[in-house]
Amino acid sequence: MSNLIIDLDDINVTFKQRKQVVHAVKDVTLKVEKGDIYGIVGYSGAGKSTLVRTINLLQLPSAGSVTVNGTVFFKDHQQQISNKELQEKRRKIGMIFQHFNLLNETSVIENVLFALKHTDLDDDAKEEKALKLLDLVGLKDKAEFYPIQLSGGEQQRVSIARALANDPEILISDEATSALDPQNTNQILDLLKWLNDKLDLTIVLITHEMDAVKRVANKVAVMEYGQIIERGTLQKVFLQPQQDLTRQFVGGSLAAVDTLKSFNLGHLEDDEELLQLVYDA
């Protein structure tokens, strides 16, 4: 029995800009299994965000098929489910972004309650759930604060609580740590990993920071110019990078040589060789 929860097959996304056609995503196939933290890494403009927006059809593909948790969303150049059904399915796909998208004029708990607006819960049940979600991300004591009173990391935690309001099976993190300092970045990544374990939450992590992928992901895909140029388990991609871009991200086999040059530590004689040892623990 297949454990696939996200199945993107031969996805293409094209845009028309004046008289030119821009291929933002080209023939990308991506298989994400339930419980994965799947990192998609690449520089700005690589097509990462455009690709993941096809998962919930916030971006309609130009071609290809999108299947989420067994339901075909898109195929044969058209949407396969009604807009009403799509809206229901989207509630099971939470999203967090680089910019927290909080309502600054409302309190922290009201920001979470906003995501519960269309549920069948009564007001007391909504408030109870919102408080549980804030407790889950470590912010129950700041329920009555306003976003401006919180740090960047705390604001992102509110965004995560809000994204979890409808009990999603998938969480898409689109550069969610890019605006944070290293300490807050690590705290948010650790929280995502903990939620992945506790809630059996499948996470798609979009980033240009390989350290973020290394910290929490179990699988990784590297994108360049709208295509996936390398993919595999985290261990395989880090220890055996095949593409030049991947080597740039992970350090690669030339990292020791680059360090030698960067710090002007001398040069190798003809009978000398510089080796870099990588330990697979």
Secondary structure, 3 states (H helix, E strand, C coil): CCCEEEEEEEEEEEEEECCEEEEEEEEEEEEEECCCEEEEECCCCCCHHHHHHCCCCCCCCCEEEEEECCEEEEECCEECCCHHHHHHHHCCEEEEECCCCCCCCCCHHHHHHHHCCCCCCCHHHHHHHHHHHHHHCCCHHHCCCCHHHCCHHHHHHHHHHHHCCCCCCEEEEECCCCCCCHHHHHHHHHHHHHHHHHHCCEEEEEECCHHHHHHHCCEEEEEECCEEEEEEEHHHHHHCCCCHHHHHHHCCCCHHHHHHHHCCCCCCCCCCCCCCCCCCC
